[in-house]
Amino acid sequence: MNPLQQLCDLGQSVWLDALRRSYLGPGGFLAGLIDAGEIDGLTSNPTIFAKALKEDDSYREQLDALAGTDPRDALWEVMKSDVRAACDLFLPLWEDSDGTRGFVSLEVDPSKAFDTEETVSEALLLFRELERPNLMVKVPGTEPGLPALTRLIAEGVNVNVTLLFSVARYEAVAEAYIEGLRRRHEAGGDLHRIASVASFFVSRVDSKVDAVLGRAQSPDSLAGVHNARVAYASFQRIFSGPGWDELAAAGAAVQRPLWASTSTKNPDYPDTVYVDQLAGPLTVNTMPEATLEATRDHGDVADRLTGTGDASRAALTELNRQGVDLDQITKDLENEGVEKFIASFDEAVGSMAEEKD
């Protein structure tokens, strides 16, 4: 097996962080990755679509049909078309795995990140309109996103909670997911095949820490990796014990941590460092194409998550002594993340306006 397949064997899903129309045909790029057992899911975002619109001629027919329509509405039509088709490609995998693999993510309008009601309304609309059981709706993990997550899970919507940077916020997201399952269970709803992931961002943390330290960190002891490992220890604690066992017996699945932002930003670090150092069971790693290819070529796969929580807490305590305020860094990253998501969406709308007319 190559390293991508080894990750699957270890219990970690690999999701491709890319999508474009030309990847979707029979025997195409996506089908090849799925058939090879190298990926079992996919994430998308407006930046991905903005790039695809500029570089992929496969959109021409739909863009011509959308001429004269509002660019924002047109963008949604294109994104929904691609995501629906991607869901169909992954659907056999979803069915064969009894609803544990084969998911495709599409995010709600990021301008709604601080509005619970708008987030719930838009997520419900997307999930019902696309009518695909393996769709995951991306919801920002802001404070208003927590009650939105609970309500959506209670409604039976699969949710990818994104923009998580701090362990405290990750823990709040996990508890909000469990509360949603409880509400659904108490109302007599079925918990089987309801899925969620918690997208914990990694490399952006190290970019901030490097700037504070004024130097690159040791690749074997990165703050972003330690932060994620502490979150993984919380995952193991939260999804265990009598309270969780009762929900699991009713058909509930754990909310897997998803490692996001796993491309290496600092050239001093190995290009697969966030794959190699965060390999472990019951997790997901979503990779852009360059990281996917590098992992296939020279990834080093072993469980480097289980049992690492205490050592990583100690490493983060030492960083704090060196003047690295990780609490402030993760707060800043959440605010910046929402702003970047909004800017990304606006950029995609602009690209649509340029390409369709």
N, C-alpha and C positions, 0 to 999 in steps of 0.2 A: 504494500500500500504506500501511496505517496503521503506526505504530511497532512494534506487536506483530508484525506480519507482516514488517516490515523486520528485526527481530531474527532471525527464522527465516531470512531471506534471507542474513543475515550469518554464519549458522552457529551461532547460539545458540538453544537450546531454551527455550521459556517453559513452565513448569509452574505450574499453579494450586495454591496452598497452601490448599485448602478442599475440603470434601466434605460433602454431606448427601443424604438419600434423595430429596428432591424435585428434585434436579438431574439425576437419572439416567434419567428417562423419555424415550421417543422424542420427538425434537424439543425436548427440554428445554434447560436452561441449558448443561450440559456439551456436549451434542451440537452446540449452536449455536457454541460457542467452537471446537470441533474442526473443524466444517465451514467456519468462517471462516478457518481456518489461523492462529488466534491463540494456541493452546496445542497442545502435543504430549505432555503428561504431567501428572501430578498427584501431590501429596504429601498425606499425612494424618497426624494425631497425635491423642492422646486429648483434648486441649483442643478441637480442632475437633469431635470427636464429642460432647463434653459440651455444647457450645453448640448443636449440631444437635438433640440430644435434647430440649433445653428449648424450642427455637423451631420445630421442624418437626413438623407433625402427621402426616407420612407414616409415622412409626414406630409409630403407635398399634396397628396390627394385630399387628405382631411383638412389641411390648411386652406386649400382652395375652396372647399365647401364651407369653411367658417369665415370666409372673407366678408367684411362688413359687420361682423358681430363684435360685441364688447370683448376686448382682449382678456379680461379676467375670466369671463364666462368661457371663452374659447380655450384658455389654459386648462380650466377644470375639465372640459370635454376631452382634451388630449390626455391629460393625466389619468382620468377615469378609464379611458379606452385602453391605455397601456397596462394599467394595474389590473383591470378585469381580465385581460388576455394573459398576464403573468400568473394571476390566480389560477386560471384554467390549466396552465402548464404544470403548476405545482399541485393541482388537485389530486391526481392519483397518489402522490406521495403522502398528502394529508389523509386520504382515505386509508391507505395501507398502514399508516402509523397510528390509526385511530385518533386522529386529530392532534397529534403532538408535534408534527413537522409539516413543512410545506407552506409556511405563511408568507404573505406579501404585505408590506406596510405602506400606508398612504396617510399623510398628516392632515389635520384640520388646518384651517386658515390660522397662521400663527398670530395674527393681530387679535385673536380671541383668547390669547394665553392667560389673561388675567380676568376673564369673565366666565364664571362657572356655567351659567345658563346657556350662553352662546356656544361654549365648547360642547356641552351635552347635546344641544339641538343639532349642531353641525355633524357631530360624530354619529348620532343616530341616523341622520339623513344619509350620510355616506354609506354606512353599513347596510342600510335597507335598500338604497338605490343600486349599489353594486351587486347585491345578492350573491355574495360568495362566502361560504363558511370559513374559508382560510384567509380572509382579509383581516388585517389588524389595522385599527385606526390609531394613528399617532396623536397623543395628547401630551402637551408640555407638562412637566412635573413641577409646576409652580404651586404655590399654596392654594390658589383657586382650582388648580387641576386635581387636587386630592379628592374633594367631594365629587368632582366630575367623574373621576375614575371609579369611585364607589358606586355611583348611580349607573354608570355604563355597564359595569360588570353585573350588577343586579338585573340589568335589562338583557344580559346575554351577549353583549358586544365584546369582541376581542380587542384588547387595548395594548399598544406599545407606548409605555410612558417614557417620554424622552427628556433630554436636557437635565439629567441628574449628575450632580458633581460632588455633593457632600454625603457622607455616610448617614447623617441625621435625616436628610431628606429622603435618601433611599429607604431607610427604615419606616418613615412615615408613609411612603408609597406602598411598601409591602403590607403594612397594616391596613391601609385604605383598600387594597385589593382583597384582603381577607374579609374585611367588613362587607364589601360588596357580595362576596360569596355567601357570607352568613345571611344577609338580607334575602338573597335569592333562594337560599335553602329554606329559610323560615317561611317564605311565601309559597313554598311547594315547587319551586323551579328546579330544573335539571342542571346539575353542575358539570355533567360530562361534556367534554369537548369545548369548554370555555377556556380560553388561553390568554395569557398576558406575559409580557416581558418588561423588565425595568432597564432602560438604556442608560448605562453609567459611562460617562465620558472620561477618557483617559489622557490622551496626549495633550489636550488643552491645559490640563493641570500642570504638566511638566513645563510647558512653555512659560507659564506664569512663574513657577518656582525657579526655573533657570534665570529668569529676569531678576528676581529678588536676590538670588545668590551671586549673580554676575558671572556665572560659569555654567558649563554643562555638568550634570550629575553623573555619577557612576551608572553605566547602563545596567549593572546588576542590582542597583538599589534606587529605583526611580520613585519619586513621590506619587506619581499617578498610578503606578503599579501597586504600591503599598496601600494607597487609598482604596483601590478596587479590591484588594485582598481583605481589607478590614470589612468592606461591604459584603464580601462573600461569606465571611464568618458570621455576619449578622443574618444573612440569608439562611445559613444552616441552622442558626438558633431559632429564627422566627418560624421557619417551616418544619417544625418538629414539636413533639410533645402532645399531650392529650387534646388540646384545643384544635390543633391542626389535624391530628389523626382522625378526628370526628368528621371534618370536612373532606379529608382524603377518602375516607370510607364511603362518603356520599358521592364520590366521583370527581372531586376537585383535583386540579393539577397545580403544582407549585408555579409561582411567578418567577421564571428564570431570569437571573441577571444577564444582561446583554452588554458586552463591551463595545462601546462606540468610540469614534474618533481614534481608530487604531492605526492609522497611517502615521509614519514617523515624521514629525515636524523638524526635528533637529538632526542635521546630517551627521552629527557625532554619534548618534545612536544607530544600532543595527536596524535594518528595514523591517525585520520581523519581530522586534523586541516585544511589542504589545500583543503579539500572538503567542510567542514562545513563553513569555512570563505569566500569561493569564490563561493558559490551557488548564481545563479542569472539567469535571462532570457537571451536568445539569446547568450549563451556561450556553450562551450564544456569543459568537464573535462576528460582527458585521464588517466586511472588508471591501475597500475600493479595489478596482481591478489590479492595480500595481501591487498592492499588498497580497492579494490572492495569488498572483503569479509568483511573487517572491517566496511566499509560504510553500507553494507547491514545489518550488525549486530547492529551497534549503531551510525550510522550517524545522525546528527542533522540538518535537512533541513529547511531553510528559506532564503528569499532573503536578502543577506548580501552584495550586490553590489550596488544596486540602491541608489543614493544619498550620497555615501560615499566618493566621490572624494575630496572634500574640507578638510575633517577631515584627510584623508590619506596624502594629501600634507603637512598639518601641522605637522603630525607625522614624515614624512621624513625630513622636515626642522629641527625638533628637533634632529633627529639622526645626521644630518650634523653638528649641533653645538657640538655634542659629539665626533666628529672626524671621522664619517663614510662618506667617499667620495663615494656615490653611483654611480656617473658617472664613476669613475675609476673602481669600482668593476664590473659594467656591461660591460665595455670595456674588462676587463680581462676575464670575463666569456665568452664573445663571442669568443675571440681568443682561449681560452682553450676548448670551446665547439667544434669548428671545429677540433682541434687536437684530441679530444676524439672521435669524429665521425670517423675520419680517422683511428685512432688506433683500434676502434671497427670493422670497415670494414676489416682491415688487420687481426684482430683476427679471424673473421668469415672465411676469406679465409684460414687461417691456420687450423681452425677446419675442414673445408671441405677437405683439403689435408690429414688430419689424418684419417677422417672417411670414405672416399670413396676408399682408396687404402689399 
